[in-house]
Amino acid sequence: MFWLPFGIFLIKILTFNILDKLLIFSIVIQLLYYPYSNIIKILCIFVNKKIRMGKITIKHYANTELKAVGKLHPLYVQVIYKRKIYKFKSNSSIFEYVNDDTLKILNENGFLNSEIEDIERTILDLEKLKIEISSKNVSKYSTSYFNYLEDNFKKLIEKEFDNPPSFFVTNGYFEIINLVNYIDGQDFYMKSDKVNLISSISDNMGARTLKLVDGFLCIDFIGGSKYDNVLEYFESFNGRDRNDKIVLDQLEIFKEFINL
């Protein structure tokens, strides 16, 4: 009775990473003094937990179903998780269009590894937060916060102001703040508490200098793995504890912005 489940376990262990293998070794050593039935029980619980978590498979591909630019096609991502397939446009702002040859070079040189890691982290965070894992959610929440800010700040302005100047709804964040600084246009920002708040705290995080050193993703503002790091910026900005009502209200404004 002992050897059958133990044999199954030995097969499963080959798929684990080095940290899991070390953890298993530690467990086995500690349990050598216990009856075999207890060893089997604990090892099977560990294996079942790994199976339930599921393996995340991520690959980039050139989406030939969409219109080409020259001989290049949009860079897309395919994710397989728990036997479900999700597809969405890559969040890469550098490599937006590729062909098979350029994609091979990108993969061989690890240029897409950071996005793969961001997607993996986002999926695990979404599961932890009990938020639906869908193509839309994985794509949005795995986006770098700076990239999201750059692309969507104009949407916030359009929402907050009636008939804003066209420049403010057709350009990215960096161009907008440069213009505001050039024309000393802080009065424009001050007409919207939300616009002013998001710009100020984002700049405090390094957006103005294009250096978001903490590598925040959108998921981190709604409870992701780096949520505590996000809270530290809000505490520093306000000089208040993270549980203060002002800080919590500001976090809600950021969550609204993330979900525009």
C-alpha positions, 0 to 999 in steps of 0.5 A: 500500500505504501509503494503505489502512492509513493511511486506516484509522488516520485513521478510528480516531484520531477515537475517541481522547482528546486525550492519545492524539492528542498521543501519536500526533502525537509518534510521527509527527513522530519517525518522519518520517525513517524508511521508510513501512513502519516508520511503518505498523507502529508506528501499526498496533500502537498502533491494535490496542492501543487496540482490544484494551483495549476501550471501557467504556460505563456507564449508570445506569437505574431497574430496573423489573423490581424492586419499586417504592418508591412510584413509584421503582425501585432505581438500577442500573448497566449496563456494556458491556465487550468486547461483554459486558453486566454489570448490578448495583445502584448503590453510591450510598448517597444515590440508591438509588431513582429514576424516569426524571425524577430519573435525568435530573436526576442525569445532567445535573448529574453526580451519578453521574459519580464512580461511573462513574469508579470503575467504569471504574477498577475494570474496568481494575484487575481486568483488570490483576490478572487477576481475573474481570470479572463483575457481582459483582466489578465491583460489590464492588470498585468500592465505596468502602471506607468504604461497604463498612466501614459495611455489612460490619463487622457481618459481621466481628463475627458471624464473629469472636464467638460470639453477639455482642450484637444491636446489633453485628450489626444496625448500621453501623460508625459506630454501633458505634464510637460505642457502643464509645466511649460504654461504653468497650468497647475490651475487646470489640474486643480479644477479636478481633485482626482486629476490632481491627486493621481498626477501628484502621487504618480509623480511621487512614485517616479512617473515624471522621470520615467523611473517607477523603480518598484515595478508596479503593475495595475494589479498592485493597486487593488491588492496585488503582491506589491500592495504594501509597497504602494501603500508606503507611497500613499503614507509618505505622500500624506504623512498619515497611516495607511488606515487613515480615511484620507489614504483609503479614500485616495486608494479608491480613486486610484482603483477607479482610475485603474478600472476606467 
